[in-house]
Amino acid sequence: IEEEVERFFFSFFFFSDHKGFKCGGILSAPSSNISSPNFPSPYPYNSDCSWLIVVAEGSSVHLTFHHFELEYHASCSYDYIKIYNGVAEDEGNLLGMFCGDVSPPQFTSSWNVMSIIFHSDRHVAYRGFSVGYRKVKGKELLCFTGECQQVLSAVSGTFSSPRFPNIYPNNINCHWGITQAAGYRVKLFFPFMDLEDQNSLSGECDYDSVTVYDGDSQTDAVLGRWCGRERPPSLISRSNKLLVVLRTDRNGAYRGFTAAY
């Protein structure tokens, strides 16, 4: 990880073509706060900032936003924050891209590194953001209440079953609601799927399942219900909302799934 950190920041600060305002750094304290330049005053134009959070090995990073106010664009093309599950050089680690005034959800990294990228263009500036992080020990991640719920409003992002890539818990009921700007639709796909197989007698997903609803409620039309190891096809909502529900029973557990939209 040390080589990755050094390579990332050397390329960011010394080889970037961007000539505007730069900020950021490496944070290794068990907890701290990060804010946009000049916060709570408006941030500068043409900013490119990068923070890399590195906590003790065997731990994870838990991120919570206290204030969020950036210029809005449907595709976050002007001012934005990107959050990465690891080093930001790898776009495959992108957890989400955010703008506007709706705070991003809480995030917990799957290992001891998390990256935050902030960018602003040359027009329009707002108050920016304030975010806190803390180190989460492995045993805290293993504690699961049986319920989980997340609202995703970034223009794109990823999510996964609890504890992925480790085995998911039994007896859980997890909801991920995806909401985009009015007039847009949601495209959803599953790069990985590994759930308990269907009931051999009924041929249905009676044990563990992922269900996708065409809206924000379980009363909306069902786009599909899946289990086993066969990945669902790409799905497109009719409106600007989708709901993903994971249910597991008390027996049998597998690695779960990853999803992107």
Short mmCIF file of the C-alpha atoms (twelve columns), coordinates in Angstrom:
data_MODEL
# 
_entry.id   MODEL 
# 
loop_
_atom_site.group_PDB 
_atom_site.id 
_atom_site.type_symbol 
_atom_site.label_atom_id 
_atom_site.label_alt_id 
_atom_site.label_comp_id 
_atom_site.label_asym_id 
_atom_site.label_seq_id 
_atom_site.Cartn_x 
_atom_site.Cartn_y 
_atom_site.Cartn_z 
_atom_site.pdbx_PDB_model_num 
ATOM 1   C CA . ILE A 1   0.000   0.000   0.000   1 
ATOM 2   C CA . GLU A 2   2.874   2.423   0.687   1 
ATOM 3   C CA . GLU A 3   4.071   2.208   -2.929  1 
ATOM 4   C CA . GLU A 4   0.518   2.801   -4.223  1 
ATOM 5   C CA . VAL A 5   0.114   5.860   -1.984  1 
ATOM 6   C CA . GLU A 6   3.424   7.385   -3.047  1 
ATOM 7   C CA . ARG A 7   2.758   6.760   -6.745  1 
ATOM 8   C CA . PHE A 8   -0.739  8.215   -6.572  1 
ATOM 9   C CA . PHE A 9   0.219   11.477  -4.890  1 
ATOM 10  C CA . PHE A 10  3.377   11.963  -6.924  1 
ATOM 11  C CA . SER A 11  1.362   11.726  -10.133 1 
ATOM 12  C CA . PHE A 12  -1.438  13.926  -8.749  1 
ATOM 13  C CA . PHE A 13  0.698   16.823  -7.536  1 
ATOM 14  C CA . PHE A 14  3.558   16.750  -10.036 1 
ATOM 15  C CA . PHE A 15  2.203   15.394  -13.303 1 
ATOM 16  C CA . SER A 16  -1.357  16.711  -13.348 1 
ATOM 17  C CA . ASP A 17  -2.158  19.075  -16.230 1 
ATOM 18  C CA . HIS A 18  -4.481  21.037  -13.965 1 
ATOM 19  C CA . LYS A 19  -3.033  24.475  -13.067 1 
ATOM 20  C CA . GLY A 20  -5.720  25.664  -10.650 1 
ATOM 21  C CA . PHE A 21  -6.006  25.408  -6.869  1 
ATOM 22  C CA . LYS A 22  -4.807  22.134  -5.359  1 
ATOM 23  C CA . CYS A 23  -5.226  20.684  -1.900  1 
ATOM 24  C CA . GLY A 24  -5.442  17.409  -0.057  1 
ATOM 25  C CA . GLY A 25  -3.093  15.042  1.672   1 
ATOM 26  C CA . ILE A 26  -2.691  11.710  3.404   1 
ATOM 27  C CA . LEU A 27  -4.588  11.197  6.670   1 
ATOM 28  C CA . SER A 28  -3.564  8.399   9.010   1 
ATOM 29  C CA . ALA A 29  -5.207  9.427   12.304  1 
ATOM 30  C CA . PRO A 30  -7.899  7.019   13.566  1 
ATOM 31  C CA . SER A 31  -10.492 9.780   13.116  1 
ATOM 32  C CA . SER A 32  -10.555 13.260  11.626  1 
ATOM 33  C CA . ASN A 33  -12.546 15.726  9.528   1 
ATOM 34  C CA . ILE A 34  -12.117 16.892  5.944   1 
ATOM 35  C CA . SER A 35  -13.681 19.957  4.346   1 
ATOM 36  C CA . SER A 36  -13.568 21.781  1.048   1 
ATOM 37  C CA . PRO A 37  -11.192 24.769  0.771   1 
ATOM 38  C CA . ASN A 38  -12.478 27.896  2.593   1 
ATOM 39  C CA . PHE A 39  -15.394 25.994  4.180   1 
ATOM 40  C CA . PRO A 40  -17.940 27.236  5.288   1 
ATOM 41  C CA . SER A 41  -17.281 30.021  2.762   1 
ATOM 42  C CA . PRO A 42  -17.560 29.193  -0.951  1 
ATOM 43  C CA . TYR A 43  -14.796 27.017  -2.347  1 
ATOM 44  C CA . PRO A 44  -12.382 28.373  -5.006  1 
ATOM 45  C CA . TYR A 45  -12.910 27.939  -8.725  1 
ATOM 46  C CA . ASN A 46  -10.748 25.425  -10.586 1 
ATOM 47  C CA . SER A 47  -10.024 23.297  -7.533  1 
ATOM 48  C CA . ASP A 48  -8.641  19.775  -7.622  1 
ATOM 49  C CA . CYS A 49  -8.215  18.181  -4.216  1 
ATOM 50  C CA . SER A 50  -7.392  14.626  -3.229  1 
ATOM 51  C CA . TRP A 51  -7.409  13.057  0.228   1 
ATOM 52  C CA . LEU A 52  -6.202  9.550   0.917   1 
ATOM 53  C CA . ILE A 53  -7.279  8.033   4.238   1 
ATOM 54  C CA . VAL A 54  -5.107  5.170   5.486   1 
ATOM 55  C CA . VAL A 55  -5.912  3.535   8.834   1 
ATOM 56  C CA . ALA A 56  -4.440  0.492   10.567  1 
ATOM 57  C CA . GLU A 57  -4.384  -2.764  8.630   1 
ATOM 58  C CA . GLY A 58  -7.298  -5.020  9.477   1 
ATOM 59  C CA . SER A 59  -9.568  -1.991  9.962   1 
ATOM 60  C CA . SER A 60  -11.919 -0.105  7.648   1 
ATOM 61  C CA . VAL A 61  -12.793 3.560   7.109   1 
ATOM 62  C CA . HIS A 62  -16.306 4.773   7.988   1 
ATOM 63  C CA . LEU A 63  -17.306 8.046   6.293   1 
ATOM 64  C CA . THR A 64  -20.124 10.423  7.342   1 
ATOM 65  C CA . PHE A 65  -20.991 13.754  5.674   1 
ATOM 66  C CA . HIS A 66  -22.017 16.639  7.962   1 
ATOM 67  C CA . HIS A 67  -22.631 19.261  5.244   1 
ATOM 68  C CA . PHE A 68  -22.842 18.989  1.460   1 
ATOM 69  C CA . GLU A 69  -23.510 21.821  -0.995  1 
ATOM 70  C CA . LEU A 70  -21.978 21.755  -4.482  1 
ATOM 71  C CA . GLU A 71  -23.088 23.053  -7.859  1 
ATOM 72  C CA . TYR A 72  -25.714 20.697  -9.296  1 
ATOM 73  C CA . HIS A 73  -25.653 19.058  -12.701 1 
ATOM 74  C CA . ALA A 74  -27.571 15.951  -13.754 1 
ATOM 75  C CA . SER A 75  -24.301 14.185  -14.615 1 
ATOM 76  C CA . CYS A 76  -22.178 16.029  -12.010 1 
ATOM 77  C CA . SER A 77  -20.052 17.435  -14.843 1 
ATOM 78  C CA . TYR A 78  -19.234 20.758  -13.144 1 
ATOM 79  C CA . ASP A 79  -18.365 20.426  -9.441  1 
ATOM 80  C CA . TYR A 80  -18.293 17.014  -7.785  1 
ATOM 81  C CA . ILE A 81  -16.947 14.653  -5.156  1 
ATOM 82  C CA . LYS A 82  -15.816 11.117  -5.941  1 
ATOM 83  C CA . ILE A 83  -15.413 8.496   -3.218  1 
ATOM 84  C CA . TYR A 84  -13.242 5.435   -3.765  1 
ATOM 85  C CA . ASN A 85  -12.967 2.163   -1.907  1 
ATOM 86  C CA . GLY A 86  -9.162  2.270   -1.971  1 
ATOM 87  C CA . VAL A 87  -6.746  4.283   -4.095  1 
ATOM 88  C CA . ALA A 88  -8.450  6.603   -6.565  1 
ATOM 89  C CA . GLU A 89  -6.266  5.563   -9.504  1 
ATOM 90  C CA . ASP A 90  -8.551  2.564   -9.991  1 
ATOM 91  C CA . GLU A 91  -11.992 3.548   -11.344 1 
ATOM 92  C CA . GLY A 92  -13.169 0.057   -10.459 1 
ATOM 93  C CA . ASN A 93  -13.028 1.190   -6.823  1 
ATOM 94  C CA . LEU A 94  -15.478 4.076   -7.355  1 
ATOM 95  C CA . LEU A 95  -18.233 4.022   -4.725  1 
ATOM 96  C CA . GLY A 96  -20.064 7.062   -6.061  1 
ATOM 97  C CA . MET A 97  -19.925 10.509  -7.655  1 
ATOM 98  C CA . PHE A 98  -21.948 13.290  -5.995  1 
ATOM 99  C CA . CYS A 99  -22.995 16.918  -6.517  1 
ATOM 100 C CA . GLY A 100 -25.889 19.214  -5.597  1 
ATOM 101 C CA . ASP A 101 -27.180 19.604  -2.042  1 
ATOM 102 C CA . VAL A 102 -28.184 16.033  -1.134  1 
ATOM 103 C CA . SER A 103 -25.607 14.566  1.240   1 
ATOM 104 C CA . PRO A 104 -24.000 11.293  0.137   1 
ATOM 105 C CA . PRO A 105 -24.866 8.250   2.265   1 
ATOM 106 C CA . GLN A 106 -22.490 6.844   4.860   1 
ATOM 107 C CA . PHE A 107 -19.767 4.616   3.448   1 
ATOM 108 C CA . THR A 108 -17.576 1.930   4.975   1 
ATOM 109 C CA . SER A 109 -14.539 0.751   3.023   1 
ATOM 110 C CA . SER A 110 -13.861 -2.941  2.549   1 
ATOM 111 C CA . TRP A 111 -10.243 -2.463  3.626   1 
ATOM 112 C CA . ASN A 112 -8.053  0.146   5.356   1 
ATOM 113 C CA . VAL A 113 -7.886  2.720   2.552   1 
ATOM 114 C CA . MET A 114 -10.419 5.221   1.209   1 
ATOM 115 C CA . SER A 115 -9.978  8.149   -1.216  1 
ATOM 116 C CA . ILE A 116 -11.939 11.376  -1.668  1 
ATOM 117 C CA . ILE A 117 -11.588 13.524  -4.799  1 
ATOM 118 C CA . PHE A 118 -13.054 17.049  -5.044  1 
ATOM 119 C CA . HIS A 119 -13.241 19.044  -8.275  1 
ATOM 120 C CA . SER A 120 -14.699 22.452  -9.117  1 
ATOM 121 C CA . ASP A 121 -14.850 24.201  -12.473 1 
ATOM 122 C CA . ARG A 122 -14.357 27.878  -13.299 1 
ATOM 123 C CA . HIS A 123 -17.994 28.935  -12.807 1 
ATOM 124 C CA . VAL A 124 -20.295 29.039  -9.765  1 
ATOM 125 C CA . ALA A 125 -19.168 28.098  -6.254  1 
ATOM 126 C CA . TYR A 126 -21.083 27.001  -3.160  1 
ATOM 127 C CA . ARG A 127 -20.202 26.384  0.487   1 
ATOM 128 C CA . GLY A 128 -18.784 22.961  -0.214  1 
ATOM 129 C CA . PHE A 129 -18.684 20.048  2.187   1 
ATOM 130 C CA . SER A 130 -17.602 18.793  5.578   1 
ATOM 131 C CA . VAL A 131 -17.076 15.081  6.171   1 
ATOM 132 C CA . GLY A 132 -15.816 13.054  9.090   1 
ATOM 133 C CA . TYR A 133 -14.205 9.660   9.106   1 
ATOM 134 C CA . ARG A 134 -13.284 7.141   11.772  1 
ATOM 135 C CA . LYS A 135 -11.472 3.846   11.907  1 
ATOM 136 C CA . VAL A 136 -13.783 0.862   12.267  1 
ATOM 137 C CA . LYS A 137 -12.383 -2.335  13.718  1 
ATOM 138 C CA . GLY A 138 -13.079 -5.692  12.135  1 
ATOM 139 C CA . LYS A 139 -15.268 -6.815  15.017  1 
ATOM 140 C CA . GLU A 140 -17.508 -3.772  14.534  1 
ATOM 141 C CA . LEU A 141 -18.074 -4.800  10.919  1 
ATOM 142 C CA . LEU A 142 -19.140 -8.261  12.023  1 
ATOM 143 C CA . CYS A 143 -21.908 -6.873  14.211  1 
ATOM 144 C CA . PHE A 144 -25.101 -6.857  12.128  1 
ATOM 145 C CA . THR A 145 -28.583 -5.945  13.309  1 
ATOM 146 C CA . GLY A 146 -30.531 -7.807  10.629  1 
ATOM 147 C CA . GLU A 147 -31.735 -4.655  8.868   1 
ATOM 148 C CA . CYS A 148 -29.915 -2.395  6.425   1 
ATOM 149 C CA . GLN A 149 -31.135 0.430   4.268   1 
ATOM 150 C CA . GLN A 150 -29.402 2.885   1.962   1 
ATOM 151 C CA . VAL A 151 -30.591 5.675   -0.333  1 
ATOM 152 C CA . LEU A 152 -28.378 6.268   -3.379  1 
ATOM 153 C CA . SER A 153 -28.743 9.588   -5.194  1 
ATOM 154 C CA . ALA A 154 -25.408 9.943   -7.004  1 
ATOM 155 C CA . VAL A 155 -25.534 9.878   -10.802 1 
ATOM 156 C CA . SER A 156 -23.650 6.588   -10.687 1 
ATOM 157 C CA . GLY A 157 -22.373 4.260   -8.009  1 
ATOM 158 C CA . THR A 158 -21.920 0.748   -6.712  1 
ATOM 159 C CA . PHE A 159 -23.192 -1.254  -3.751  1 
ATOM 160 C CA . SER A 160 -22.937 -4.803  -2.488  1 
ATOM 161 C CA . SER A 161 -24.372 -7.268  -0.013  1 
ATOM 162 C CA . PRO A 162 -23.246 -6.873  3.626   1 
ATOM 163 C CA . ARG A 163 -19.690 -8.089  4.311   1 
ATOM 164 C CA . PHE A 164 -18.961 -8.688  0.624   1 
ATOM 165 C CA . PRO A 165 -16.710 -10.352 -0.543  1 
ATOM 166 C CA . ASN A 166 -17.153 -12.387 2.641   1 
ATOM 167 C CA . ILE A 167 -20.293 -14.423 3.339   1 
ATOM 168 C CA . TYR A 168 -23.449 -12.383 4.006   1 
ATOM 169 C CA . PRO A 169 -25.383 -12.772 7.299   1 
ATOM 170 C CA . ASN A 170 -28.490 -14.905 7.742   1 
ATOM 171 C CA . ASN A 171 -31.935 -13.427 8.447   1 
ATOM 172 C CA . ILE A 172 -31.422 -10.014 6.866   1 
ATOM 173 C CA . ASN A 173 -33.689 -7.687  4.914   1 
ATOM 174 C CA . CYS A 174 -31.676 -5.018  3.091   1 
ATOM 175 C CA . HIS A 175 -33.018 -2.220  0.894   1 
ATOM 176 C CA . TRP A 176 -31.150 -0.012  -1.588  1 
ATOM 177 C CA . GLY A 177 -33.248 2.778   -3.071  1 
ATOM 178 C CA . ILE A 178 -31.788 4.467   -6.171  1 
ATOM 179 C CA . THR A 179 -33.160 7.894   -7.101  1 
ATOM 180 C CA . GLN A 180 -32.087 10.039  -10.052 1 
ATOM 181 C CA . ALA A 181 -33.168 13.498  -11.190 1 
ATOM 182 C CA . ALA A 182 -36.679 13.783  -12.619 1 
ATOM 183 C CA . GLY A 183 -36.806 12.852  -16.279 1 
ATOM 184 C CA . TYR A 184 -33.959 10.343  -16.030 1 
ATOM 185 C CA . ARG A 185 -34.071 6.565   -15.749 1 
ATOM 186 C CA . VAL A 186 -31.876 4.113   -13.844 1 
ATOM 187 C CA . LYS A 187 -29.803 1.403   -15.525 1 
ATOM 188 C CA . LEU A 188 -28.758 -1.373  -13.147 1 
ATOM 189 C CA . PHE A 189 -26.456 -4.336  -13.646 1 
ATOM 190 C CA . PHE A 190 -24.898 -7.000  -11.423 1 
ATOM 191 C CA . PRO A 191 -21.214 -7.810  -12.084 1 
ATOM 192 C CA . PHE A 192 -21.262 -10.627 -9.499  1 
ATOM 193 C CA . MET A 193 -23.970 -12.861 -8.020  1 
ATOM 194 C CA . ASP A 194 -23.567 -15.749 -5.564  1 
ATOM 195 C CA . LEU A 195 -26.674 -16.535 -3.488  1 
ATOM 196 C CA . GLU A 196 -28.235 -19.709 -2.155  1 
ATOM 197 C CA . ASP A 197 -29.759 -21.785 -4.973  1 
ATOM 198 C CA . GLN A 198 -33.476 -21.889 -5.701  1 
ATOM 199 C CA . ASN A 199 -35.815 -24.390 -4.092  1 
ATOM 200 C CA . SER A 200 -35.430 -27.610 -6.089  1 
ATOM 201 C CA . LEU A 201 -39.084 -28.515 -5.493  1 
ATOM 202 C CA . SER A 202 -40.754 -25.214 -6.365  1 
ATOM 203 C CA . GLY A 203 -38.122 -23.897 -8.757  1 
ATOM 204 C CA . GLU A 204 -38.451 -20.509 -7.013  1 
ATOM 205 C CA . CYS A 205 -36.034 -18.329 -5.022  1 
ATOM 206 C CA . ASP A 206 -37.646 -19.254 -1.705  1 
ATOM 207 C CA . TYR A 207 -34.512 -19.063 0.468   1 
ATOM 208 C CA . ASP A 208 -32.170 -16.137 -0.297  1 
ATOM 209 C CA . SER A 209 -33.041 -13.693 -3.076  1 
ATOM 210 C CA . VAL A 210 -32.453 -10.314 -4.694  1 
ATOM 211 C CA . THR A 211 -35.611 -8.579  -5.932  1 
ATOM 212 C CA . VAL A 212 -35.672 -5.412  -8.059  1 
ATOM 213 C CA . TYR A 213 -38.765 -3.177  -8.063  1 
ATOM 214 C CA . ASP A 214 -39.568 -0.600  -10.751 1 
ATOM 215 C CA . GLY A 215 -40.001 2.289   -8.311  1 
ATOM 216 C CA . ASP A 216 -39.289 3.128   -4.684  1 
ATOM 217 C CA . SER A 217 -41.734 0.716   -3.032  1 
ATOM 218 C CA . GLN A 218 -42.292 -3.026  -2.773  1 
ATOM 219 C CA . THR A 219 -45.809 -2.378  -4.076  1 
ATOM 220 C CA . ASP A 220 -44.340 -1.338  -7.458  1 
ATOM 221 C CA . ALA A 221 -43.904 -3.726  -10.378 1 
ATOM 222 C CA . VAL A 222 -41.287 -6.446  -9.917  1 
ATOM 223 C CA . LEU A 223 -38.603 -6.414  -12.608 1 
ATOM 224 C CA . GLY A 224 -37.234 -9.729  -11.411 1 
ATOM 225 C CA . ARG A 225 -36.197 -11.954 -8.521  1 
ATOM 226 C CA . TRP A 226 -32.905 -13.851 -8.602  1 
ATOM 227 C CA . CYS A 227 -30.875 -16.333 -6.592  1 
ATOM 228 C CA . GLY A 228 -28.055 -18.799 -7.209  1 
ATOM 229 C CA . ARG A 229 -25.064 -17.818 -9.340  1 
ATOM 230 C CA . GLU A 230 -26.666 -16.647 -12.566 1 
ATOM 231 C CA . ARG A 231 -26.247 -12.898 -12.976 1 
ATOM 232 C CA . PRO A 232 -29.414 -10.909 -13.736 1 
ATOM 233 C CA . PRO A 233 -29.590 -9.079  -17.080 1 
ATOM 234 C CA . SER A 234 -29.153 -5.312  -17.250 1 
ATOM 235 C CA . LEU A 235 -32.296 -3.564  -16.022 1 
ATOM 236 C CA . ILE A 236 -33.695 -0.123  -16.892 1 
ATOM 237 C CA . SER A 237 -36.368 1.577   -14.818 1 
ATOM 238 C CA . ARG A 238 -39.437 3.239   -16.305 1 
ATOM 239 C CA . SER A 239 -39.095 6.211   -13.965 1 
ATOM 240 C CA . ASN A 240 -36.215 7.792   -12.048 1 
ATOM 241 C CA . LYS A 241 -36.338 5.247   -9.199  1 
ATOM 242 C CA . LEU A 242 -35.414 1.630   -8.513  1 
ATOM 243 C CA . LEU A 243 -35.558 -0.439  -5.332  1 
ATOM 244 C CA . VAL A 244 -33.268 -3.429  -4.685  1 
ATOM 245 C CA . VAL A 245 -34.131 -5.796  -1.828  1 
ATOM 246 C CA . LEU A 246 -31.944 -8.601  -0.462  1 
ATOM 247 C CA . ARG A 247 -33.583 -11.177 1.786   1 
ATOM 248 C CA . THR A 248 -31.837 -14.134 3.405   1 
ATOM 249 C CA . ASP A 249 -33.194 -16.944 5.558   1 
ATOM 250 C CA . ARG A 250 -31.684 -18.628 8.605   1 
ATOM 251 C CA . ASN A 251 -29.842 -21.366 6.706   1 
ATOM 252 C CA . GLY A 252 -27.097 -21.228 4.117   1 
ATOM 253 C CA . ALA A 253 -25.048 -18.153 3.223   1 
ATOM 254 C CA . TYR A 254 -22.860 -17.263 0.270   1 
ATOM 255 C CA . ARG A 255 -20.708 -14.347 -0.917  1 
ATOM 256 C CA . GLY A 256 -23.640 -12.239 -2.114  1 
ATOM 257 C CA . PHE A 257 -23.569 -9.719  -4.948  1 
ATOM 258 C CA . THR A 258 -22.160 -6.509  -6.326  1 
ATOM 259 C CA . ALA A 259 -24.301 -4.038  -8.268  1 
ATOM 260 C CA . ALA A 260 -23.636 -0.877  -10.255 1 
ATOM 261 C CA . TYR A 261 -25.909 1.793   -11.719 1 
# 
